[in-house]
Amino acid sequence: MSTDMYRSILILLVGAVFTVLVPSQLLAANSNWPAYGLDNNEQRFSKLDQINQANVNQLGLAWWFETDFNRGLEATPIVLDGIMYFTGNWSVVYAVDALTGKLLWRYDPEVPKAWGKMACCDVVNRGVAVADGKVVFGALDTRLIALDQRSGELLWQTKTADTKKWPYTITGAPRIANGKVFIGNGGAEYGVRGFVAAYDLQDGEQLWKFYTVPGNPADGFENEAMARAAQSWNGQWWKFGGGGTVWDSIVYDEELNQLYIGVGNGSPWNREIRSPGGGDNLYLSSIVALNPDSGEYLWHYQETPAETWDYTATQPIMLAETMWQGEQRKVIWHAPKNGFFFVIDRTNGKLLSAEPFARVNWASGYDLETGRPIFTEDGDYKDEAKFVYPSSGGAHNWHPMAYSSETGLVYIPVMDVGVEFATNNKTEYTWGEWNLGVEMDAPSTDSAMFLKMLIERIPKGSLLAWDPVQQKAAWALKRKYSLNGGVLATAGKLVFQGTGDGRFTAVDAVSGKEMWSYPTQVGVIAPPVTYTVNGEQYVSVLAGWGGV
């Protein structure tokens, strides 16, 4: 291959969505990918099996589509009746023919480029929601926007936050249920107060709003949940906003009529600065259950009390039913940044199990009686720098995991990365800048240990198959880079994942053996989807390196 040829392919695939198919017996009808996690359980398991272990080596490129910017792409495409809807950088929305890749319409919300400074992790967007003839998405500047599904014309837009006062952003995909649109926000590093809100799908009117951390007590509390939460804080936390943004996972439980939100990190990260004197700082790093009709607090489980490492609970929440100690339970499966795989009873928030799925040294485990972690000295950087696992990037970040009902395994894109934390005693809030209260990666003073520690600390990544019932790993497939794409599992006993080194791969869901790969020419961090058009199965993923 000539250098010019390689460059042309690289240009075409950078910031591109590409789709692959395998010729096979036609399915009877189209099969859609209608929602972010495929359905309300968000297990990302497709029953399509036309592409399977017997023919996966025949997969080839069907079409590609070039987006407008050469940056990271994170969206999960929505596919309905042969049309694919997805977002790119700067919250631009595309609708393309899912069979050919032909552009049908494009909508640019024209986010002010200066607002990109307020995005902690690039000007990315994780996708749209589609319902009732509307394509709904959140723009980086916190507008919630609804477009006509057919034409892409603007139907309504609502400003979800006061960005003149606080530097909020939106990068997550909204969820829609029962005529309501649910959306959160980002910006905890910049000093905002997190919340989630519901809007009327028809006109964008705000229906309710739930803050995740308490505000200034002098202003009064919005509800009893905030009054209770304030008892777990100290000092004048509200001057830093408090954090707790709901920047990714929002899941609607149709069976129980509950809405689960994953709450983010504190502002600043360092608990000693934002809440001097201690405290668990509710509802940081928690899964909170709300009444989706009213926004009323129902229950919570805090995965990382006294959060001080940027260990968010915003990572994808998965709903399941499973036998647990001889009893059928409705549960949440969750693999957040802190490195423990949680099994939580979703009827009441009770912790059933928490076992490490990655290298962890900030805690030695969880006390199932109290539901609290058993903290270690290795994670306490209050008085001296400590090298902590996982890093602030987490053992697992926003990149979606998947569950196969055929293998009984959850497939997780895992990162084995640590970072050295040290206290930064800056206590003044700076608008529009990161406010962490932390110094990271200070050089080690023990030169005799330098080489050993350097080898141990090389970032690593893997695709991990985890048994959520036995609470242990089944297998792990090492990846070249620590940061890799989200995951799709199918009835063809395959797991699809893009990698940081620029490949789209298919893996044996049972053994973990890599069975096929395609050179994307650029790193992949987005999750794949699968669908059928005219009876043929396709697998599709956005390829674009950047963000987190």
C-alpha positions in Angstrom: 0.0 0.0 0.0 1.5 3.4 -1.0 1.9 6.2 1.5 -0.7 8.3 -0.4 -3.2 5.5 -0.3 -2.7 5.1 3.5 -3.2 8.8 4.1 -6.4 8.9 2.1 -7.8 6.0 4.0 -6.7 7.6 7.3 -8.5 10.8 6.3 -11.6 9.0 5.4 -11.8 7.0 8.6 -10.7 9.7 11.1 -13.9 10.9 12.6 -16.0 8.4 10.7 -18.7 5.9 11.2 -18.2 2.7 9.3 -20.5 -0.3 8.9 -19.6 -3.9 8.1 -21.8 -6.8 7.0 -21.5 -10.5 6.2 -23.6 -12.1 3.3 -25.9 -14.7 4.8 -29.5 -15.8 4.7 -31.8 -12.8 4.9 -33.8 -12.1 8.0 -37.5 -11.7 7.7 -37.7 -8.0 8.7 -35.7 -5.0 9.8 -34.3 -5.1 13.3 -33.7 -1.8 15.0 -31.4 -0.3 17.6 -34.0 2.0 19.1 -32.4 3.2 22.4 -29.0 4.0 23.9 -28.5 0.6 25.5 -30.8 -1.2 23.0 -33.7 -1.4 25.6 -34.5 -0.1 29.1 -32.3 -2.8 30.7 -29.3 -1.3 28.8 -27.6 -4.7 28.5 -26.5 -4.2 24.9 -27.3 -7.7 24.0 -28.7 -8.3 20.5 -30.6 -11.5 19.6 -29.3 -11.2 16.0 -27.2 -14.2 15.1 -26.8 -13.9 11.3 -23.2 -12.8 12.0 -21.7 -15.6 14.1 -18.6 -17.5 14.9 -18.9 -19.6 11.7 -18.8 -16.6 9.3 -17.4 -13.7 11.2 -14.2 -13.9 9.2 -16.2 -12.9 6.1 -17.1 -9.4 7.5 -16.2 -6.6 5.2 -16.7 -2.9 4.9 -20.2 -2.0 3.6 -19.9 1.8 3.8 -18.3 4.7 5.6 -19.4 8.2 6.4 -17.0 11.1 7.2 -18.1 13.5 10.0 -17.0 17.2 10.1 -14.2 17.1 12.6 -11.2 14.9 13.3 -11.7 14.4 17.0 -13.1 11.8 19.4 -16.5 10.2 18.7 -18.4 8.6 21.5 -22.0 8.3 20.3 -24.2 5.2 20.3 -26.1 5.4 16.9 -29.9 4.9 17.0 -31.2 2.9 14.1 -34.9 2.9 13.3 -36.5 1.6 10.1 -33.4 1.8 8.0 -32.2 5.3 9.2 -29.3 5.9 11.6 -29.2 8.9 13.9 -26.0 9.9 15.7 -24.0 12.8 17.1 -20.5 14.0 16.4 -18.3 16.7 17.8 -19.8 20.0 18.8 -23.2 18.3 19.2 -23.8 18.1 15.5 -26.5 15.5 14.6 -26.6 13.4 11.5 -29.2 11.2 9.9 -28.0 8.7 7.3 -29.3 5.8 5.3 -28.4 2.8 7.4 -28.0 0.7 4.2 -25.8 3.0 2.1 -24.4 5.7 4.5 -26.0 8.4 2.4 -26.6 11.6 4.4 -30.3 12.4 4.7 -30.0 15.5 6.9 -27.6 17.3 9.3 -28.3 19.7 12.1 -25.6 21.9 13.6 -26.7 23.6 16.9 -23.9 26.1 16.4 -22.4 25.8 19.9 -20.1 28.7 20.6 -16.6 27.4 20.1 -15.4 29.3 23.2 -17.6 27.0 25.3 -15.3 24.1 24.4 -13.0 25.3 27.2 -15.7 24.3 29.7 -15.7 20.6 28.5 -13.4 18.6 30.7 -12.9 15.9 28.2 -13.3 17.3 24.6 -16.4 18.5 22.7 -17.8 15.0 22.5 -21.4 13.8 22.6 -22.8 10.3 23.4 -25.9 10.4 21.3 -29.6 11.1 20.7 -32.9 9.7 21.8 -35.7 9.2 19.3 -39.4 9.0 20.1 -42.8 10.3 18.8 -41.2 11.6 15.6 -38.6 13.6 17.4 -34.8 13.3 17.7 -33.8 14.8 21.0 -30.2 15.6 22.2 -28.3 17.7 24.6 -25.9 20.3 23.2 -22.6 21.1 24.8 -23.9 24.6 25.9 -26.7 22.8 27.9 -29.5 23.3 25.4 -31.9 20.4 25.1 -33.0 20.3 21.5 -35.8 18.4 19.6 -35.7 17.9 15.9 -38.2 16.6 13.4 -37.2 13.0 12.8 -37.9 13.2 9.1 -36.5 16.5 8.1 -34.1 17.5 10.9 -35.8 20.8 11.4 -35.8 22.4 14.8 -39.0 21.8 16.8 -38.0 23.2 20.2 -35.1 24.0 22.3 -34.7 24.6 26.1 -31.9 25.9 28.1 -31.3 23.5 30.9 -28.8 25.5 33.0 -27.8 29.1 33.6 -24.4 29.1 31.9 -23.9 32.8 32.5 -23.6 32.0 36.1 -22.1 28.4 36.1 -20.0 26.6 33.5 -22.3 23.6 32.9 -22.0 21.3 29.8 -23.9 18.4 28.4 -22.1 15.4 26.7 -24.4 12.6 27.7 -27.3 11.1 25.7 -30.9 11.8 27.0 -33.4 9.1 27.9 -37.1 9.2 27.0 -39.9 7.4 28.9 -43.6 8.1 29.3 -43.5 11.4 27.4 -40.6 12.8 29.4 -37.0 13.5 28.4 -34.4 13.0 31.2 -31.0 14.8 31.0 -28.2 15.6 33.3 -25.0 17.7 32.8 -21.3 17.9 33.4 -18.9 20.5 34.9 -18.1 19.3 38.4 -14.4 20.1 37.9 -15.5 23.6 37.1 -17.5 24.1 40.3 -21.1 23.4 39.4 -23.9 21.9 41.4 -25.1 18.7 39.8 -28.7 17.9 38.9 -31.0 15.9 36.7 -34.2 17.2 35.2 -37.3 16.0 33.2 -38.8 17.8 30.3 -42.0 17.4 28.3 -41.3 15.6 25.1 -43.9 17.7 23.2 -42.7 21.2 24.0 -39.5 21.0 26.2 -41.1 22.4 29.3 -39.3 21.5 32.5 -41.4 19.2 34.6 -39.1 18.6 37.6 -35.5 19.0 38.8 -33.5 17.0 41.3 -30.2 18.3 42.7 -27.7 15.7 43.7 -25.9 17.7 46.4 -27.2 20.3 48.8 -26.8 24.0 48.3 -26.3 26.9 50.7 -28.3 26.1 53.9 -29.1 29.8 54.2 -31.2 29.5 51.0 -33.2 26.6 52.4 -33.3 23.1 51.0 -35.4 22.0 48.0 -36.6 18.8 49.7 -36.0 16.4 52.6 -33.4 14.5 50.5 -31.2 17.7 50.4 -31.7 18.4 54.1 -30.5 14.9 54.9 -27.6 15.1 52.5 -26.4 18.4 54.1 -25.8 16.6 57.3 -23.0 14.6 55.5 -21.1 17.8 54.5 -19.0 20.3 56.4 -17.6 23.7 55.9 -18.8 26.0 53.1 -19.0 23.4 50.3 -21.5 25.4 48.3 -18.8 28.0 47.4 -17.3 25.3 45.2 -20.6 24.1 43.8 -20.3 20.7 45.4 -20.2 18.8 42.0 -22.2 15.6 41.7 -23.0 16.0 38.0 -25.1 13.4 36.2 -23.1 13.4 33.1 -23.8 10.0 31.7 -25.9 7.1 33.0 -29.7 7.6 33.4 -31.8 4.4 33.3 -35.6 4.0 33.4 -36.9 0.9 35.1 -40.3 0.1 33.5 -41.1 -2.7 35.9 -40.7 -0.7 39.1 -41.3 2.8 37.6 -38.1 4.1 38.9 -35.4 6.3 37.4 -31.8 5.5 38.3 -29.1 8.2 38.0 -25.4 7.8 38.4 -23.9 10.7 40.3 -20.4 12.1 39.7 -17.4 13.4 41.6 -17.1 16.2 44.1 -16.1 19.7 43.5 -13.2 20.0 44.2 -12.0 16.4 44.0 -10.2 16.7 47.4 -12.7 16.0 50.2 -10.5 17.8 52.7 -10.9 21.0 50.8 -14.6 20.9 49.8 -15.8 19.5 53.1 -13.1 20.1 55.8 -13.9 18.0 58.8 -15.0 15.0 56.8 -18.4 13.5 55.9 -19.7 11.1 53.3 -20.9 14.0 51.1 -24.2 12.7 49.8 -25.1 12.0 47.0 -21.7 12.1 45.4 -20.6 8.8 43.7 -24.0 7.3 44.3 -26.8 5.6 42.4 -30.0 7.4 43.3 -33.4 6.1 42.5 -36.1 8.7 41.7 -39.8 8.7 40.9 -39.7 9.5 37.2 -43.1 11.2 37.3 -42.2 13.7 40.1 -38.5 13.6 40.6 -39.0 12.6 44.2 -36.1 10.8 46.0 -36.8 7.1 46.6 -33.5 5.6 47.7 -29.7 5.7 47.2 -26.6 3.6 47.5 -23.3 5.5 47.8 -20.5 3.5 46.2 -17.6 5.7 47.3 -18.4 7.6 50.5 -16.1 10.6 51.2 -15.2 10.5 47.4 -11.8 12.2 46.9 -10.3 10.5 43.8 -12.8 11.4 41.1 -14.5 8.0 41.5 -17.8 8.8 39.8 -20.8 6.5 39.7 -21.9 7.9 36.3 -20.7 4.7 34.5 -23.4 2.7 32.6 -26.1 1.2 34.9 -27.4 -2.2 33.8 -30.7 -3.7 35.0 -31.1 -7.5 35.4 -33.0 -10.3 37.2 -30.9 -13.0 38.7 -30.9 -15.8 41.3 -29.2 -14.5 44.4 -28.6 -16.9 47.3 -31.6 -19.0 46.2 -33.9 -16.0 45.6 -34.9 -14.3 42.4 -33.8 -10.6 42.7 -34.3 -7.5 40.6 -30.8 -6.0 40.6 -28.5 -3.3 39.2 -25.1 -4.4 37.9 -22.6 -1.6 38.0 -18.8 -1.4 37.3 -17.9 2.2 38.1 -14.6 4.0 38.2 -13.6 2.8 41.7 -12.9 -0.8 40.5 -15.6 -2.8 42.3 -18.4 -4.6 40.5 -21.6 -3.9 42.4 -24.8 -6.0 42.7 -27.5 -3.8 44.2 -31.1 -4.7 44.9 -33.0 -2.2 42.8 -36.2 -2.4 44.8 -34.5 -0.8 47.9 -30.8 0.0 47.1 -29.4 -2.7 49.4 -25.9 -3.8 48.5 -25.7 -7.5 47.7 -22.1 -7.8 46.6 -19.0 -5.7 45.7 -15.9 -7.5 44.4 -12.9 -5.9 42.6 -12.8 -6.4 38.8 -9.5 -4.5 38.4 -6.4 -3.5 40.4 -7.6 -1.6 43.5 -5.6 -0.3 46.5 -7.8 2.5 47.9 -10.0 -0.1 49.6 -9.6 -3.7 50.6 -13.2 -4.6 50.1 -16.7 -3.8 51.3 -18.5 -4.6 54.5 -21.8 -6.1 53.3 -23.5 -5.4 56.7 -22.9 -1.6 56.5 -22.5 -1.4 52.7 -19.3 0.7 53.2 -15.9 0.2 51.7 -13.0 -0.8 53.9 -10.5 2.1 53.3 -6.8 1.6 53.2 -3.8 3.9 53.9 -2.7 3.5 50.3 -5.6 5.7 49.2 -5.1 8.4 51.9 -3.1 11.3 50.3 -4.1 13.9 52.9 -0.6 14.2 54.4 1.6 12.6 51.8 1.5 11.7 48.1 0.1 8.2 47.3 0.0 6.2 44.1 -3.6 5.1 43.9 -5.3 2.4 41.8 -7.5 3.0 39.9 -6.5 6.5 38.6 -9.0 9.3 38.3 -9.9 7.9 34.8 -11.2 4.8 36.6 -11.0 1.1 36.2 -14.0 1.5 33.9 -15.3 4.8 32.5 -18.3 5.7 30.4 -17.5 3.2 27.7 -20.6 0.8 27.8 -20.3 -2.8 28.9 -22.5 -5.5 27.6 -24.2 -8.7 29.0 -24.9 -11.9 27.1 -27.9 -13.9 28.4 -26.4 -16.9 26.6 -23.0 -16.9 28.4 -24.2 -15.3 31.6 -21.2 -12.9 31.4 -20.8 -9.1 31.5 -18.1 -7.8 29.2 -16.3 -4.7 30.5 -13.6 -2.5 28.9 -11.2 -2.3 31.8 -8.3 0.1 32.4 -5.4 -0.8 34.7 -4.0 2.7 35.3 -2.8 4.3 38.6 -2.0 7.9 39.4 -0.1 9.7 42.2 -2.4 11.9 44.2 -1.1 14.8 46.4 -3.0 17.5 48.2 -3.0 21.0 46.6 -4.2 23.4 49.3 -5.7 26.0 46.9 -9.0 26.9 48.5 -10.2 29.7 46.2 -12.7 28.9 43.4 -11.8 30.0 39.9 -14.6 30.3 37.4 -14.0 28.4 34.1 -11.0 26.6 35.4 -10.4 23.1 36.9 -10.8 23.2 40.7 -9.4 19.9 41.9 -7.5 20.5 45.2 -5.2 17.8 43.9 -1.7 17.5 42.4 -1.2 14.4 40.2 1.8 12.5 39.0 4.4 14.1 41.3 7.8 12.5 40.7 8.8 9.7 43.2 11.6 10.6 45.5 12.7 7.0 45.9 15.1 6.6 43.0 16.0 3.0 43.9 12.4 2.0 43.3 12.0 4.0 40.1 12.5 1.3 37.5 10.4 -1.2 39.4 7.6 1.3 39.8 7.8 2.4 36.2 7.2 -1.1 35.0 4.4 -1.7 37.4 2.7 1.6 36.5 2.6 1.2 32.7 -1.0 1.7 31.7 -2.8 -1.5 30.6 -6.2 -2.3 29.1 -8.3 -5.4 28.6 -11.7 -6.7 27.7 -12.8 -8.5 30.8 -15.6 -11.2 30.9 -17.1 -11.0 34.4 -19.5 -13.5 36.0 -22.0 -11.3 37.9 -23.3 -14.2 39.9 -20.1 -15.9 40.9 -18.5 -12.4 41.2 -15.3 -13.4 39.5 -13.5 -13.0 36.1 -14.1 -15.7 33.5 -11.4 -14.4 31.1 -9.5 -11.3 30.1 -8.2 -10.3 26.7 -5.3 -7.9 26.9 -5.4 -4.8 24.7 -2.4 -2.7 23.5 -3.7 0.5 25.0 -5.5 1.2 28.2 -8.4 3.2 26.6 -10.6 1.2 24.3 -14.2 1.2 23.0 -17.5 0.2 24.4 -18.9 -3.3 23.9 -21.7 -5.1 22.1 -22.7 -8.8 22.7 -24.8 -10.8 20.2 -26.6 -14.1 20.0 -23.9 -15.1 17.5 -21.8 -15.7 20.6 -19.6 -12.7 19.6 -18.5 -9.6 21.5 -17.6 -6.6 19.3 -15.2 -3.9 20.5 -13.1 -1.2 18.9 -9.6 -0.6 20.2 -7.4 2.3 21.0 -4.8 1.0 18.5 -7.2 1.4 15.6 -9.0 -1.9 15.1 -12.6 -3.1 15.2 -12.7 -6.6 16.6 -14.9 -9.6 17.1 -14.2 -11.9 20.1 -15.5 -15.3 21.0 -17.9 -14.6 23.9 -17.1 -17.9 25.6 -13.4 -18.1 25.4 -12.2 -14.6 24.8 -10.3 -15.5 21.6 -10.1 -12.7 19.1 -11.7 -14.1 15.9 -11.7 -11.1 13.5 -10.4 -7.5 13.2 -10.6 -4.6 10.8 -8.1 -1.7 10.6 -10.1 1.5 11.3 -6.9 3.5 10.9 -7.8 5.5 14.0 -8.6 4.6 17.6 -12.1 3.7 18.6 -13.7 4.6 21.9 -17.4 4.5 21.0 -19.6 1.3 21.4 -20.8 -0.7 18.4 -24.5 -1.4 17.5 -26.1 -4.0 15.2 -29.2 -4.0 13.2 -30.8 -5.4 10.0 -31.9 -3.7 6.8 -33.7 -5.7 4.1 -33.0 -8.8 6.1 -29.2 -8.4 6.3 -27.4 -7.9 9.6 -24.9 -5.0 9.9 -22.5 -4.0 12.7 -21.6 -0.3 13.0 -19.3 1.8 15.1 -18.1 5.4 15.2 -14.3 5.6 14.8 -12.6 8.7 16.2 -9.9 9.1 18.8 -10.1 11.7 21.5 -11.9 12.6 24.7 -11.7 10.0 27.5 
